[in-house]
Amino acid sequence: MRRFAILTLAFGFLSFASVGACSAAQPKKDPDEKFKELDANSDGKLSLAEFVGKKKGDNLTKAEEQFKAKDKDSDGF
C-alpha cells in the first residue's frame, strides 16, 4: 500500500513537471512584435483583413468580434 502511494505521488509530480516544461518551451511573443507580423502593409494600423488573416469558420467569427471590440472608434482600424 505504501509503495502504491509513493508511485502515485511520483507520477503526479512527473505529470505536473512535464506540463510546466511544455508551457515554458513556447514563450509568448511581445505584443509589438505580434502587431508587426499582422500589419501586412506596414502602415502602422491593423485592418479587419489583416487581423483576421486566414482564419475560417468559428475562428473567423471570433476574430471579427475581437476586432470590433478593440476598434473603439469604429474606423475599421
PyMOL Python script that loads the backbone (N, CA, C, O; Angstrom):
from pymol import cmd

cmd.read_pdbstr("""\
ATOM      1  N   MET A   1       0.818  -1.187   0.000  1.00  0.00           N
ATOM      2  CA  MET A   1       0.000   0.000   0.000  1.00  0.00           C
ATOM      3  C   MET A   1       0.868   1.259   0.000  1.00  0.00           C
ATOM      4  O   MET A   1       0.575   2.226  -0.703  1.00  0.00           O
ATOM      5  N   ARG A   2       1.919   1.237   0.782  1.00  0.00           N
ATOM      6  CA  ARG A   2       2.805   2.400   0.850  1.00  0.00           C
ATOM      7  C   ARG A   2       3.498   2.620  -0.497  1.00  0.00           C
ATOM      8  O   ARG A   2       3.682   3.759  -0.925  1.00  0.00           O
ATOM      9  N   ARG A   3       3.875   1.545  -1.151  1.00  0.00           N
ATOM     10  CA  ARG A   3       4.527   1.636  -2.455  1.00  0.00           C
ATOM     11  C   ARG A   3       3.585   2.275  -3.473  1.00  0.00           C
ATOM     12  O   ARG A   3       4.011   3.088  -4.294  1.00  0.00           O
ATOM     13  N   PHE A   4       2.306   1.906  -3.418  1.00  0.00           N
ATOM     14  CA  PHE A   4       1.309   2.484  -4.319  1.00  0.00           C
ATOM     15  C   PHE A   4       1.198   3.995  -4.106  1.00  0.00           C
ATOM     16  O   PHE A   4       1.118   4.757  -5.070  1.00  0.00           O
ATOM     17  N   ALA A   5       1.193   4.420  -2.854  1.00  0.00           N
ATOM     18  CA  ALA A   5       1.089   5.847  -2.545  1.00  0.00           C
ATOM     19  C   ALA A   5       2.311   6.597  -3.068  1.00  0.00           C
ATOM     20  O   ALA A   5       2.178   7.695  -3.609  1.00  0.00           O
ATOM     21  N   ILE A   6       3.481   6.023  -2.914  1.00  0.00           N
ATOM     22  CA  ILE A   6       4.715   6.661  -3.393  1.00  0.00           C
ATOM     23  C   ILE A   6       4.707   6.758  -4.916  1.00  0.00           C
ATOM     24  O   ILE A   6       5.068   7.791  -5.481  1.00  0.00           O
ATOM     25  N   LEU A   7       4.297   5.683  -5.572  1.00  0.00           N
ATOM     26  CA  LEU A   7       4.235   5.695  -7.034  1.00  0.00           C
ATOM     27  C   LEU A   7       3.207   6.714  -7.532  1.00  0.00           C
ATOM     28  O   LEU A   7       3.442   7.400  -8.527  1.00  0.00           O
ATOM     29  N   THR A   8       2.088   6.810  -6.850  1.00  0.00           N
ATOM     30  CA  THR A   8       1.064   7.771  -7.239  1.00  0.00           C
ATOM     31  C   THR A   8       1.579   9.193  -7.116  1.00  0.00           C
ATOM     32  O   THR A   8       1.373  10.011  -8.013  1.00  0.00           O
ATOM     33  N   LEU A   9       2.247   9.492  -6.010  1.00  0.00           N
ATOM     34  CA  LEU A   9       2.828  10.823  -5.825  1.00  0.00           C
ATOM     35  C   LEU A   9       3.896  11.114  -6.870  1.00  0.00           C
ATOM     36  O   LEU A   9       3.959  12.223  -7.400  1.00  0.00           O
ATOM     37  N   ALA A  10       4.732  10.132  -7.168  1.00  0.00           N
ATOM     38  CA  ALA A  10       5.796  10.321  -8.159  1.00  0.00           C
ATOM     39  C   ALA A  10       5.202  10.575  -9.536  1.00  0.00           C
ATOM     40  O   ALA A  10       5.668  11.455 -10.260  1.00  0.00           O
ATOM     41  N   PHE A  11       4.188   9.819  -9.901  1.00  0.00           N
ATOM     42  CA  PHE A  11       3.552  10.008 -11.193  1.00  0.00           C
ATOM     43  C   PHE A  11       2.912  11.389 -11.287  1.00  0.00           C
ATOM     44  O   PHE A  11       3.028  12.063 -12.311  1.00  0.00           O
ATOM     45  N   GLY A  12       2.246  11.804 -10.231  1.00  0.00           N
ATOM     46  CA  GLY A  12       1.637  13.132 -10.201  1.00  0.00           C
ATOM     47  C   GLY A  12       2.666  14.227 -10.360  1.00  0.00           C
ATOM     48  O   GLY A  12       2.439  15.190 -11.092  1.00  0.00           O
ATOM     49  N   PHE A  13       3.792  14.095  -9.686  1.00  0.00           N
ATOM     50  CA  PHE A  13       4.859  15.090  -9.799  1.00  0.00           C
ATOM     51  C   PHE A  13       5.418  15.134 -11.208  1.00  0.00           C
ATOM     52  O   PHE A  13       5.628  16.213 -11.764  1.00  0.00           O
ATOM     53  N   LEU A  14       5.661  13.964 -11.790  1.00  0.00           N
ATOM     54  CA  LEU A  14       6.200  13.921 -13.151  1.00  0.00           C
ATOM     55  C   LEU A  14       5.218  14.515 -14.154  1.00  0.00           C
ATOM     56  O   LEU A  14       5.630  15.196 -15.093  1.00  0.00           O
ATOM     57  N   SER A  15       3.938  14.268 -13.968  1.00  0.00           N
ATOM     58  CA  SER A  15       2.935  14.844 -14.862  1.00  0.00           C
ATOM     59  C   SER A  15       2.921  16.354 -14.752  1.00  0.00           C
ATOM     60  O   SER A  15       2.861  17.055 -15.762  1.00  0.00           O
ATOM     61  N   PHE A  16       2.977  16.856 -13.529  1.00  0.00           N
ATOM     62  CA  PHE A  16       2.985  18.300 -13.296  1.00  0.00           C
ATOM     63  C   PHE A  16       4.250  18.924 -13.878  1.00  0.00           C
ATOM     64  O   PHE A  16       4.185  19.987 -14.495  1.00  0.00           O
ATOM     65  N   ALA A  17       5.381  18.286 -13.693  1.00  0.00           N
ATOM     66  CA  ALA A  17       6.650  18.819 -14.190  1.00  0.00           C
ATOM     67  C   ALA A  17       6.672  18.853 -15.710  1.00  0.00           C
ATOM     68  O   ALA A  17       7.208  19.795 -16.294  1.00  0.00           O
ATOM     69  N   SER A  18       6.104  17.849 -16.359  1.00  0.00           N
ATOM     70  CA  SER A  18       6.115  17.823 -17.816  1.00  0.00           C
ATOM     71  C   SER A  18       5.206  18.894 -18.400  1.00  0.00           C
ATOM     72  O   SER A  18       5.516  19.449 -19.454  1.00  0.00           O
ATOM     73  N   VAL A  19       4.101  19.194 -17.748  1.00  0.00           N
ATOM     74  CA  VAL A  19       3.208  20.266 -18.209  1.00  0.00           C
ATOM     75  C   VAL A  19       3.931  21.597 -18.108  1.00  0.00           C
ATOM     76  O   VAL A  19       3.835  22.417 -19.022  1.00  0.00           O
ATOM     77  N   GLY A  20       4.638  21.827 -17.041  1.00  0.00           N
ATOM     78  CA  GLY A  20       5.397  23.059 -16.868  1.00  0.00           C
ATOM     79  C   GLY A  20       6.473  23.205 -17.919  1.00  0.00           C
ATOM     80  O   GLY A  20       6.715  24.307 -18.411  1.00  0.00           O
ATOM     81  N   ALA A  21       7.124  22.109 -18.270  1.00  0.00           N
ATOM     82  CA  ALA A  21       8.171  22.154 -19.287  1.00  0.00           C
ATOM     83  C   ALA A  21       7.589  22.476 -20.657  1.00  0.00           C
ATOM     84  O   ALA A  21       8.212  23.200 -21.433  1.00  0.00           O
ATOM     85  N   CYS A  22       6.414  21.955 -20.965  1.00  0.00           N
ATOM     86  CA  CYS A  22       5.785  22.230 -22.254  1.00  0.00           C
ATOM     87  C   CYS A  22       5.384  23.695 -22.376  1.00  0.00           C
ATOM     88  O   CYS A  22       5.579  24.306 -23.427  1.00  0.00           O
ATOM     89  N   SER A  23       4.830  24.258 -21.320  1.00  0.00           N
ATOM     90  CA  SER A  23       4.410  25.652 -21.397  1.00  0.00           C
ATOM     91  C   SER A  23       5.613  26.585 -21.420  1.00  0.00           C
ATOM     92  O   SER A  23       5.542  27.664 -22.009  1.00  0.00           O
ATOM     93  N   ALA A  24       6.701  26.196 -20.797  1.00  0.00           N
ATOM     94  CA  ALA A  24       7.898  27.034 -20.792  1.00  0.00           C
ATOM     95  C   ALA A  24       8.611  26.986 -22.139  1.00  0.00           C
ATOM     96  O   ALA A  24       9.375  27.895 -22.465  1.00  0.00           O
ATOM     97  N   ALA A  25       8.371  25.939 -22.926  1.00  0.00           N
ATOM     98  CA  ALA A  25       9.056  25.784 -24.203  1.00  0.00           C
ATOM     99  C   ALA A  25       8.558  26.771 -25.255  1.00  0.00           C
ATOM    100  O   ALA A  25       9.259  27.034 -26.232  1.00  0.00           O
ATOM    101  N   GLN A  26       7.353  27.323 -25.069  1.00  0.00           N
ATOM    102  CA  GLN A  26       6.792  28.241 -26.046  1.00  0.00           C
ATOM    103  C   GLN A  26       6.557  29.605 -25.407  1.00  0.00           C
ATOM    104  O   GLN A  26       5.466  29.880 -24.906  1.00  0.00           O
ATOM    105  N   PRO A  27       7.580  30.460 -25.424  1.00  0.00           N
ATOM    106  CA  PRO A  27       7.406  31.778 -24.816  1.00  0.00           C
ATOM    107  C   PRO A  27       6.411  32.625 -25.606  1.00  0.00           C
ATOM    108  O   PRO A  27       6.282  32.474 -26.821  1.00  0.00           O
ATOM    109  N   LYS A  28       5.710  33.516 -24.904  1.00  0.00           N
ATOM    110  CA  LYS A  28       4.753  34.390 -25.573  1.00  0.00           C
ATOM    111  C   LYS A  28       5.499  35.473 -26.338  1.00  0.00           C
ATOM    112  O   LYS A  28       6.565  35.931 -25.928  1.00  0.00           O
ATOM    113  N   LYS A  29       4.911  35.869 -27.459  1.00  0.00           N
ATOM    114  CA  LYS A  29       5.511  36.917 -28.273  1.00  0.00           C
ATOM    115  C   LYS A  29       5.228  38.283 -27.668  1.00  0.00           C
ATOM    116  O   LYS A  29       4.198  38.496 -27.028  1.00  0.00           O
ATOM    117  N   ASP A  30       6.139  39.182 -27.876  1.00  0.00           N
ATOM    118  CA  ASP A  30       5.973  40.568 -27.487  1.00  0.00           C
ATOM    119  C   ASP A  30       4.805  41.147 -28.297  1.00  0.00           C
ATOM    120  O   ASP A  30       4.736  40.918 -29.504  1.00  0.00           O
ATOM    121  N   PRO A  31       3.891  41.886 -27.670  1.00  0.00           N
ATOM    122  CA  PRO A  31       2.746  42.438 -28.413  1.00  0.00           C
ATOM    123  C   PRO A  31       3.150  43.292 -29.611  1.00  0.00           C
ATOM    124  O   PRO A  31       2.493  43.249 -30.651  1.00  0.00           O
ATOM    125  N   ASP A  32       4.229  44.069 -29.474  1.00  0.00           N
ATOM    126  CA  ASP A  32       4.677  44.889 -30.604  1.00  0.00           C
ATOM    127  C   ASP A  32       5.150  44.021 -31.766  1.00  0.00           C
ATOM    128  O   ASP A  32       4.915  44.343 -32.931  1.00  0.00           O
ATOM    129  N   GLU A  33       5.816  42.920 -31.437  1.00  0.00           N
ATOM    130  CA  GLU A  33       6.299  42.001 -32.469  1.00  0.00           C
ATOM    131  C   GLU A  33       5.118  41.340 -33.180  1.00  0.00           C
ATOM    132  O   GLU A  33       5.114  41.212 -34.405  1.00  0.00           O
ATOM    133  N   LYS A  34       4.123  40.923 -32.406  1.00  0.00           N
ATOM    134  CA  LYS A  34       2.926  40.301 -32.989  1.00  0.00           C
ATOM    135  C   LYS A  34       2.199  41.299 -33.894  1.00  0.00           C
ATOM    136  O   LYS A  34       1.737  40.935 -34.975  1.00  0.00           O
ATOM    137  N   PHE A  35       2.096  42.570 -33.448  1.00  0.00           N
ATOM    138  CA  PHE A  35       1.454  43.609 -34.244  1.00  0.00           C
ATOM    139  C   PHE A  35       2.172  43.764 -35.576  1.00  0.00           C
ATOM    140  O   PHE A  35       1.525  43.838 -36.620  1.00  0.00           O
ATOM    141  N   LYS A  36       3.500  43.814 -35.555  1.00  0.00           N
ATOM    142  CA  LYS A  36       4.267  43.977 -36.791  1.00  0.00           C
ATOM    143  C   LYS A  36       4.050  42.805 -37.741  1.00  0.00           C
ATOM    144  O   LYS A  36       4.008  42.988 -38.958  1.00  0.00           O
ATOM    145  N   GLU A  37       3.913  41.601 -37.187  1.00  0.00           N
ATOM    146  CA  GLU A  37       3.645  40.424 -38.026  1.00  0.00           C
ATOM    147  C   GLU A  37       2.282  40.538 -38.705  1.00  0.00           C
ATOM    148  O   GLU A  37       2.137  40.187 -39.876  1.00  0.00           O
ATOM    149  N   LEU A  38       1.296  41.024 -37.977  1.00  0.00           N
ATOM    150  CA  LEU A  38      -0.056  41.129 -38.530  1.00  0.00           C
ATOM    151  C   LEU A  38      -0.206  42.290 -39.504  1.00  0.00           C
ATOM    152  O   LEU A  38      -1.013  42.217 -40.430  1.00  0.00           O
ATOM    153  N   ASP A  39       0.562  43.362 -39.307  1.00  0.00           N
ATOM    154  CA  ASP A  39       0.461  44.565 -40.138  1.00  0.00           C
ATOM    155  C   ASP A  39       1.136  44.302 -41.491  1.00  0.00           C
ATOM    156  O   ASP A  39       2.290  44.675 -41.702  1.00  0.00           O
ATOM    157  N   ALA A  40       0.404  43.662 -42.392  1.00  0.00           N
ATOM    158  CA  ALA A  40       0.956  43.195 -43.669  1.00  0.00           C
ATOM    159  C   ALA A  40       1.501  44.317 -44.545  1.00  0.00           C
ATOM    160  O   ALA A  40       2.517  44.130 -45.213  1.00  0.00           O
ATOM    161  N   ASN A  41       0.851  45.475 -44.556  1.00  0.00           N
ATOM    162  CA  ASN A  41       1.303  46.564 -45.437  1.00  0.00           C
ATOM    163  C   ASN A  41       2.161  47.595 -44.700  1.00  0.00           C
ATOM    164  O   ASN A  41       2.507  48.631 -45.267  1.00  0.00           O
ATOM    165  N   SER A  42       2.500  47.318 -43.453  1.00  0.00           N
ATOM    166  CA  SER A  42       3.392  48.159 -42.636  1.00  0.00           C
ATOM    167  C   SER A  42       2.940  49.619 -42.551  1.00  0.00           C
ATOM    168  O   SER A  42       3.770  50.528 -42.572  1.00  0.00           O
ATOM    169  N   ASP A  43       1.625  49.844 -42.456  1.00  0.00           N
ATOM    170  CA  ASP A  43       1.130  51.217 -42.342  1.00  0.00           C
ATOM    171  C   ASP A  43       0.924  51.649 -40.891  1.00  0.00           C
ATOM    172  O   ASP A  43       0.481  52.767 -40.626  1.00  0.00           O
ATOM    173  N   GLY A  44       1.249  50.751 -39.949  1.00  0.00           N
ATOM    174  CA  GLY A  44       1.112  51.085 -38.538  1.00  0.00           C
ATOM    175  C   GLY A  44      -0.297  50.918 -38.004  1.00  0.00           C
ATOM    176  O   GLY A  44      -0.582  51.304 -36.870  1.00  0.00           O
ATOM    177  N   LYS A  45      -1.190  50.340 -38.820  1.00  0.00           N
ATOM    178  CA  LYS A  45      -2.581  50.100 -38.429  1.00  0.00           C
ATOM    179  C   LYS A  45      -2.947  48.668 -38.814  1.00  0.00           C
ATOM    180  O   LYS A  45      -2.373  48.092 -39.739  1.00  0.00           O
ATOM    181  N   LEU A  46      -3.905  48.113 -38.093  1.00  0.00           N
ATOM    182  CA  LEU A  46      -4.427  46.793 -38.449  1.00  0.00           C
ATOM    183  C   LEU A  46      -5.845  46.939 -38.966  1.00  0.00           C
ATOM    184  O   LEU A  46      -6.719  47.472 -38.283  1.00  0.00           O
ATOM    185  N   SER A  47      -6.059  46.463 -40.169  1.00  0.00           N
ATOM    186  CA  SER A  47      -7.418  46.406 -40.712  1.00  0.00           C
ATOM    187  C   SER A  47      -8.042  45.083 -40.283  1.00  0.00           C
ATOM    188  O   SER A  47      -7.355  44.201 -39.769  1.00  0.00           O
ATOM    189  N   LEU A  48      -9.328  44.954 -40.495  1.00  0.00           N
ATOM    190  CA  LEU A  48     -10.002  43.701 -40.175  1.00  0.00           C
ATOM    191  C   LEU A  48      -9.379  42.556 -40.961  1.00  0.00           C
ATOM    192  O   LEU A  48      -9.161  41.478 -40.408  1.00  0.00           O
ATOM    193  N   ALA A  49      -9.089  42.770 -42.234  1.00  0.00           N
ATOM    194  CA  ALA A  49      -8.499  41.718 -43.069  1.00  0.00           C
ATOM    195  C   ALA A  49      -7.140  41.279 -42.526  1.00  0.00           C
ATOM    196  O   ALA A  49      -6.838  40.086 -42.512  1.00  0.00           O
ATOM    197  N   GLU A  50      -6.321  42.225 -42.082  1.00  0.00           N
ATOM    198  CA  GLU A  50      -5.009  41.883 -41.535  1.00  0.00           C
ATOM    199  C   GLU A  50      -5.171  41.144 -40.211  1.00  0.00           C
ATOM    200  O   GLU A  50      -4.472  40.163 -39.957  1.00  0.00           O
ATOM    201  N   PHE A  51      -6.085  41.609 -39.372  1.00  0.00           N
ATOM    202  CA  PHE A  51      -6.301  40.992 -38.061  1.00  0.00           C
ATOM    203  C   PHE A  51      -6.823  39.573 -38.208  1.00  0.00           C
ATOM    204  O   PHE A  51      -6.375  38.667 -37.505  1.00  0.00           O
ATOM    205  N   VAL A  52      -7.772  39.376 -39.121  1.00  0.00           N
ATOM    206  CA  VAL A  52      -8.391  38.063 -39.314  1.00  0.00           C
ATOM    207  C   VAL A  52      -7.442  37.100 -40.012  1.00  0.00           C
ATOM    208  O   VAL A  52      -7.393  35.917 -39.674  1.00  0.00           O
ATOM    209  N   GLY A  53      -6.693  37.601 -40.981  1.00  0.00           N
ATOM    210  CA  GLY A  53      -5.746  36.740 -41.695  1.00  0.00           C
ATOM    211  C   GLY A  53      -6.438  35.629 -42.446  1.00  0.00           C
ATOM    212  O   GLY A  53      -7.347  35.877 -43.238  1.00  0.00           O
ATOM    213  N   LYS A  54      -6.010  34.398 -42.199  1.00  0.00           N
ATOM    214  CA  LYS A  54      -6.531  33.243 -42.930  1.00  0.00           C
ATOM    215  C   LYS A  54      -7.463  32.393 -42.074  1.00  0.00           C
ATOM    216  O   LYS A  54      -7.625  31.201 -42.335  1.00  0.00           O
ATOM    217  N   LYS A  55      -8.071  32.988 -41.065  1.00  0.00           N
ATOM    218  CA  LYS A  55      -8.966  32.237 -40.188  1.00  0.00           C
ATOM    219  C   LYS A  55     -10.257  31.917 -40.924  1.00  0.00           C
ATOM    220  O   LYS A  55     -10.697  32.667 -41.796  1.00  0.00           O
ATOM    221  N   LYS A  56     -10.861  30.783 -40.555  1.00  0.00           N
ATOM    222  CA  LYS A  56     -12.095  30.342 -41.203  1.00  0.00           C
ATOM    223  C   LYS A  56     -13.086  29.862 -40.152  1.00  0.00           C
ATOM    224  O   LYS A  56     -12.712  29.537 -39.025  1.00  0.00           O
ATOM    225  N   GLY A  57     -14.335  29.827 -40.536  1.00  0.00           N
ATOM    226  CA  GLY A  57     -15.384  29.256 -39.685  1.00  0.00           C
ATOM    227  C   GLY A  57     -15.561  30.001 -38.382  1.00  0.00           C
ATOM    228  O   GLY A  57     -15.628  31.230 -38.358  1.00  0.00           O
ATOM    229  N   ASP A  58     -15.639  29.236 -37.282  1.00  0.00           N
ATOM    230  CA  ASP A  58     -15.853  29.818 -35.960  1.00  0.00           C
ATOM    231  C   ASP A  58     -14.710  30.746 -35.570  1.00  0.00           C
ATOM    232  O   ASP A  58     -14.930  31.765 -34.917  1.00  0.00           O
ATOM    233  N   ASN A  59     -13.486  30.394 -35.969  1.00  0.00           N
ATOM    234  CA  ASN A  59     -12.346  31.253 -35.647  1.00  0.00           C
ATOM    235  C   ASN A  59     -12.477  32.610 -36.324  1.00  0.00           C
ATOM    236  O   ASN A  59     -12.066  33.624 -35.760  1.00  0.00           O
ATOM    237  N   LEU A  60     -13.039  32.639 -37.513  1.00  0.00           N
ATOM    238  CA  LEU A  60     -13.243  33.897 -38.231  1.00  0.00           C
ATOM    239  C   LEU A  60     -14.242  34.771 -37.477  1.00  0.00           C
ATOM    240  O   LEU A  60     -14.004  35.964 -37.286  1.00  0.00           O
ATOM    241  N   THR A  61     -15.345  34.190 -37.056  1.00  0.00           N
ATOM    242  CA  THR A  61     -16.361  34.941 -36.318  1.00  0.00           C
ATOM    243  C   THR A  61     -15.793  35.490 -35.023  1.00  0.00           C
ATOM    244  O   THR A  61     -16.034  36.649 -34.684  1.00  0.00           O
ATOM    245  N   LYS A  62     -15.039  34.674 -34.292  1.00  0.00           N
ATOM    246  CA  LYS A  62     -14.439  35.122 -33.030  1.00  0.00           C
ATOM    247  C   LYS A  62     -13.446  36.245 -33.282  1.00  0.00           C
ATOM    248  O   LYS A  62     -13.403  37.219 -32.530  1.00  0.00           O
ATOM    249  N   ALA A  63     -12.651  36.117 -34.334  1.00  0.00           N
ATOM    250  CA  ALA A  63     -11.656  37.146 -34.659  1.00  0.00           C
ATOM    251  C   ALA A  63     -12.345  38.452 -35.033  1.00  0.00           C
ATOM    252  O   ALA A  63     -11.886  39.525 -34.642  1.00  0.00           O
ATOM    253  N   GLU A  64     -13.433  38.374 -35.781  1.00  0.00           N
ATOM    254  CA  GLU A  64     -14.185  39.580 -36.151  1.00  0.00           C
ATOM    255  C   GLU A  64     -14.752  40.265 -34.909  1.00  0.00           C
ATOM    256  O   GLU A  64     -14.711  41.490 -34.794  1.00  0.00           O
ATOM    257  N   GLU A  65     -15.278  39.472 -33.987  1.00  0.00           N
ATOM    258  CA  GLU A  65     -15.823  40.032 -32.749  1.00  0.00           C
ATOM    259  C   GLU A  65     -14.720  40.685 -31.918  1.00  0.00           C
ATOM    260  O   GLU A  65     -14.922  41.761 -31.355  1.00  0.00           O
ATOM    261  N   GLN A  66     -13.555  40.038 -31.840  1.00  0.00           N
ATOM    262  CA  GLN A  66     -12.425  40.603 -31.100  1.00  0.00           C
ATOM    263  C   GLN A  66     -11.992  41.925 -31.728  1.00  0.00           C
ATOM    264  O   GLN A  66     -11.721  42.899 -31.026  1.00  0.00           O
ATOM    265  N   PHE A  67     -11.931  41.944 -33.057  1.00  0.00           N
ATOM    266  CA  PHE A  67     -11.515  43.164 -33.749  1.00  0.00           C
ATOM    267  C   PHE A  67     -12.481  44.306 -33.460  1.00  0.00           C
ATOM    268  O   PHE A  67     -12.062  45.418 -33.139  1.00  0.00           O
ATOM    269  N   LYS A  68     -13.771  44.025 -33.574  1.00  0.00           N
ATOM    270  CA  LYS A  68     -14.777  45.068 -33.344  1.00  0.00           C
ATOM    271  C   LYS A  68     -14.725  45.574 -31.902  1.00  0.00           C
ATOM    272  O   LYS A  68     -14.955  46.758 -31.656  1.00  0.00           O
ATOM    273  N   ALA A  69     -14.427  44.696 -30.957  1.00  0.00           N
ATOM    274  CA  ALA A  69     -14.322  45.103 -29.556  1.00  0.00           C
ATOM    275  C   ALA A  69     -13.115  46.020 -29.331  1.00  0.00           C
ATOM    276  O   ALA A  69     -13.161  46.910 -28.482  1.00  0.00           O
ATOM    277  N   LYS A  70     -12.050  45.805 -30.081  1.00  0.00           N
ATOM    278  CA  LYS A  70     -10.840  46.609 -29.922  1.00  0.00           C
ATOM    279  C   LYS A  70     -10.864  47.889 -30.762  1.00  0.00           C
ATOM    280  O   LYS A  70     -10.111  48.824 -30.490  1.00  0.00           O
ATOM    281  N   ASP A  71     -11.715  47.932 -31.765  1.00  0.00           N
ATOM    282  CA  ASP A  71     -11.831  49.114 -32.635  1.00  0.00           C
ATOM    283  C   ASP A  71     -12.753  50.126 -31.961  1.00  0.00           C
ATOM    284  O   ASP A  71     -13.921  50.255 -32.327  1.00  0.00           O
ATOM    285  N   LYS A  72     -12.220  50.835 -30.982  1.00  0.00           N
ATOM    286  CA  LYS A  72     -13.025  51.717 -30.133  1.00  0.00           C
ATOM    287  C   LYS A  72     -13.726  52.849 -30.891  1.00  0.00           C
ATOM    288  O   LYS A  72     -14.846  53.223 -30.543  1.00  0.00           O
ATOM    289  N   ASP A  73     -13.080  53.392 -31.915  1.00  0.00           N
ATOM    290  CA  ASP A  73     -13.703  54.497 -32.645  1.00  0.00           C
ATOM    291  C   ASP A  73     -14.424  54.033 -33.912  1.00  0.00           C
ATOM    292  O   ASP A  73     -14.910  54.865 -34.678  1.00  0.00           O
ATOM    293  N   SER A  74     -14.500  52.742 -34.140  1.00  0.00           N
ATOM    294  CA  SER A  74     -15.202  52.140 -35.273  1.00  0.00           C
ATOM    295  C   SER A  74     -14.743  52.689 -36.632  1.00  0.00           C
ATOM    296  O   SER A  74     -15.554  52.871 -37.540  1.00  0.00           O
ATOM    297  N   ASP A  75     -13.436  52.949 -36.762  1.00  0.00           N
ATOM    298  CA  ASP A  75     -12.920  53.451 -38.030  1.00  0.00           C
ATOM    299  C   ASP A  75     -12.415  52.333 -38.940  1.00  0.00           C
ATOM    300  O   ASP A  75     -11.949  52.591 -40.050  1.00  0.00           O
ATOM    301  N   GLY A  76     -12.509  51.090 -38.466  1.00  0.00           N
ATOM    302  CA  GLY A  76     -12.071  49.960 -39.293  1.00  0.00           C
ATOM    303  C   GLY A  76     -10.600  49.612 -39.118  1.00  0.00           C
ATOM    304  O   GLY A  76     -10.083  48.734 -39.809  1.00  0.00           O
ATOM    305  N   PHE A  77      -9.929  50.289 -38.207  1.00  0.00           N
ATOM    306  CA  PHE A  77      -8.508  50.012 -37.938  1.00  0.00           C
ATOM    307  C   PHE A  77      -8.273  49.914 -36.444  1.00  0.00           C
ATOM    308  O   PHE A  77      -7.144  49.686 -36.010  1.00  0.00           O
TER     309      PHE A  77
END
""", "prot")
cmd.dss("prot")
cmd.show_as("cartoon", "prot")
cmd.util.cbc("prot")
cmd.orient("prot")
